[in-house]
């Protein structure tokens, strides 16, 4: 029973990661379309914001 709970949690975490990665890719694409440079600092800020949204 506990093993199933662990597997289910791992699956949920993987889904959340994939969703976050897709959101990040979409935001970066929009910024590029608007002529913005994607610096490491912008990527770090974006990662932080998206992780905080997942943790809510």
C-alpha atoms as one frame of an Amber mdcrd trajectory, in Angstrom:
protein
   0.000   0.000   0.000   2.772   2.444   0.950   4.631   1.532  -2.234   1.624
   2.596  -4.321   1.467   5.918  -2.485   5.151   6.530  -3.205   4.708   5.687
  -6.884   1.653   7.935  -7.123   3.512  10.852  -5.521   6.449  10.344  -7.897
   4.052  10.388 -10.851   2.412  13.607  -9.609   5.818  15.235  -9.169   6.814
  14.201 -12.693   3.590  15.661 -14.120   4.139  18.909 -12.230   7.698  19.102
 -13.567   6.560  18.522 -17.157   3.827  21.157 -16.820   6.313  23.646 -15.362
   8.814  22.946 -18.137   6.147  23.481 -20.816   5.112  26.767 -19.188   8.739
  27.875 -19.061   9.258  27.027 -22.737   6.130  28.964 -23.719   7.149  32.033
 -21.709  10.670  32.006 -23.136   9.281  31.718 -26.656   6.995  34.713 -26.065
   9.857  36.771 -24.692  11.967  35.922 -27.746   9.107  36.885 -30.062   9.005
  40.266 -28.328  12.721  40.695 -28.912  13.898  40.032 -25.354  17.195  38.356
 -24.674  16.968  35.329 -22.449  19.730  35.840 -19.919  20.685  33.418 -17.166
  19.247  35.862 -14.656  15.879  35.891 -16.445  15.887  32.097 -16.601  16.650
  31.886 -12.876  13.846  34.315 -12.024  11.418  32.413 -14.238  12.424  29.086
 -12.644  11.897  30.539  -9.177   8.457  31.898 -10.007   7.296  28.649 -11.595
   8.575  26.498  -8.716   6.818  28.716  -6.188   3.577  28.344  -8.147   3.880
  24.552  -8.039   4.511  24.540  -4.296   1.295  26.431  -3.527
